Amino acid sequence: MSNDEAESWDSDEKTWDKHINEQFVAMHPALYRIDYIVIKATEWILVAAGVLFTFLISYDVVSRYVFGSSSFFVSAGAKFLLLWFFLLGAGLALRQGSHVGFELLVNNLKPGPARIVKLVGQVLSLVFFVEMLWSGLVSLGPAAKQTDPALNLSLLWGFLAIPVGFALLIYHMLVLMALDRRAAASAGRAAS
């Protein structure tokens, strides 16, 4: 790929801030405030988890290869952090449109059928998220009775990422569905 091709491809991509700000503008003011807090809190938690994960792995590499011994807690701590990182980050990725979707299909349909296909996909995703939220909540009981031997920490703290992450995915999907509904209503008013 030439440099010009890479630049033209990059210029078509929206930045996260621009993308989310477009969503904020389309929101009701009360929802905007709540949404802003949810997104910023999630972003800061992800930054903290990412920095801590990077520090733990770097520490373990230096410890292993420079000092010849590995820390017992790094692997377990990294697993807990990674679980939280990916499950919390999935909601932000959903809002950004970074998950695999069927854009090719939707973009080649007329507006009416495209809205229906998109709505069916959103509803099916929502059903999956609710099932995973339920399963995550059910798993908390058994997890609370177990302890990670390296950290001497209840597995509840790791398993809690599942219902929290999927609750955030449900929230973000509902916001996207509301934004789509609002956009469709605006388009309908503009067409009449």
Contacts in CASP RR format, 6 or more apart in sequence:
PFRMAT RR
TARGET T0000
AUTHOR 0000-0000-0000
METHOD contacts of the structure
MODEL  1
MSNDEAESWDSDEKTWDKHINEQFVAMHPALYRIDYIVIKATEWILVAAG
VLFTFLISYDVVSRYVFGSSSFFVSAGAKFLLLWFFLLGAGLALRQGSHV
GFELLVNNLKPGPARIVKLVGQVLSLVFFVEMLWSGLVSLGPAAKQTDPA
LNLSLLWGFLAIPVGFALLIYHMLVLMALDRRAAASAGRAAS
1 9 0 8 1.000
14 22 0 8 1.000
16 96 0 8 1.000
19 95 0 8 1.000
19 96 0 8 1.000
19 97 0 8 1.000
20 39 0 8 1.000
20 95 0 8 1.000
20 96 0 8 1.000
23 35 0 8 1.000
23 95 0 8 1.000
23 175 0 8 1.000
23 179 0 8 1.000
24 32 0 8 1.000
24 35 0 8 1.000
24 36 0 8 1.000
26 179 0 8 1.000
26 182 0 8 1.000
26 183 0 8 1.000
27 35 0 8 1.000
27 175 0 8 1.000
27 179 0 8 1.000
31 175 0 8 1.000
31 178 0 8 1.000
35 175 0 8 1.000
38 168 0 8 1.000
38 171 0 8 1.000
39 92 0 8 1.000
39 95 0 8 1.000
42 88 0 8 1.000
42 89 0 8 1.000
42 91 0 8 1.000
42 92 0 8 1.000
42 168 0 8 1.000
43 92 0 8 1.000
45 84 0 8 1.000
45 88 0 8 1.000
46 85 0 8 1.000
46 88 0 8 1.000
46 89 0 8 1.000
46 92 0 8 1.000
49 81 0 8 1.000
49 84 0 8 1.000
49 85 0 8 1.000
49 88 0 8 1.000
50 81 0 8 1.000
50 85 0 8 1.000
52 81 0 8 1.000
53 78 0 8 1.000
53 81 0 8 1.000
53 82 0 8 1.000
53 85 0 8 1.000
56 74 0 8 1.000
56 77 0 8 1.000
56 78 0 8 1.000
56 81 0 8 1.000
57 74 0 8 1.000
57 78 0 8 1.000
59 71 0 8 1.000
59 74 0 8 1.000
60 70 0 8 1.000
60 71 0 8 1.000
60 74 0 8 1.000
60 75 0 8 1.000
63 69 0 8 1.000
63 70 0 8 1.000
63 71 0 8 1.000
63 74 0 8 1.000
64 70 0 8 1.000
72 150 0 8 1.000
73 150 0 8 1.000
73 151 0 8 1.000
75 150 0 8 1.000
76 148 0 8 1.000
76 149 0 8 1.000
76 150 0 8 1.000
76 151 0 8 1.000
76 153 0 8 1.000
77 150 0 8 1.000
77 151 0 8 1.000
80 148 0 8 1.000
80 151 0 8 1.000
80 153 0 8 1.000
80 157 0 8 1.000
80 158 0 8 1.000
83 158 0 8 1.000
83 161 0 8 1.000
84 158 0 8 1.000
84 161 0 8 1.000
87 161 0 8 1.000
87 162 0 8 1.000
87 164 0 8 1.000
87 165 0 8 1.000
87 166 0 8 1.000
87 168 0 8 1.000
88 161 0 8 1.000
88 164 0 8 1.000
88 165 0 8 1.000
88 168 0 8 1.000
90 99 0 8 1.000
90 165 0 8 1.000
90 168 0 8 1.000
90 169 0 8 1.000
91 165 0 8 1.000
91 168 0 8 1.000
91 169 0 8 1.000
91 172 0 8 1.000
92 172 0 8 1.000
93 99 0 8 1.000
94 169 0 8 1.000
94 172 0 8 1.000
94 173 0 8 1.000
94 176 0 8 1.000
95 172 0 8 1.000
95 175 0 8 1.000
95 176 0 8 1.000
102 117 0 8 1.000
102 121 0 8 1.000
105 117 0 8 1.000
106 114 0 8 1.000
106 117 0 8 1.000
106 118 0 8 1.000
107 114 0 8 1.000
109 117 0 8 1.000
115 180 0 8 1.000
115 184 0 8 1.000
118 180 0 8 1.000
119 177 0 8 1.000
119 180 0 8 1.000
122 173 0 8 1.000
122 176 0 8 1.000
122 177 0 8 1.000
122 180 0 8 1.000
125 173 0 8 1.000
126 170 0 8 1.000
126 173 0 8 1.000
126 174 0 8 1.000
126 177 0 8 1.000
129 166 0 8 1.000
129 169 0 8 1.000
129 170 0 8 1.000
129 173 0 8 1.000
130 166 0 8 1.000
130 170 0 8 1.000
132 162 0 8 1.000
132 166 0 8 1.000
132 169 0 8 1.000
133 162 0 8 1.000
133 163 0 8 1.000
133 166 0 8 1.000
133 167 0 8 1.000
133 170 0 8 1.000
135 162 0 8 1.000
136 159 0 8 1.000
136 162 0 8 1.000
136 163 0 8 1.000
136 166 0 8 1.000
137 163 0 8 1.000
139 159 0 8 1.000
139 162 0 8 1.000
140 156 0 8 1.000
140 159 0 8 1.000
140 160 0 8 1.000
140 163 0 8 1.000
141 156 0 8 1.000
143 154 0 8 1.000
143 155 0 8 1.000
143 156 0 8 1.000
143 158 0 8 1.000
143 159 0 8 1.000
144 154 0 8 1.000
144 155 0 8 1.000
144 156 0 8 1.000
146 154 0 8 1.000
146 155 0 8 1.000
147 153 0 8 1.000
147 154 0 8 1.000
147 155 0 8 1.000
148 154 0 8 1.000
148 155 0 8 1.000
END
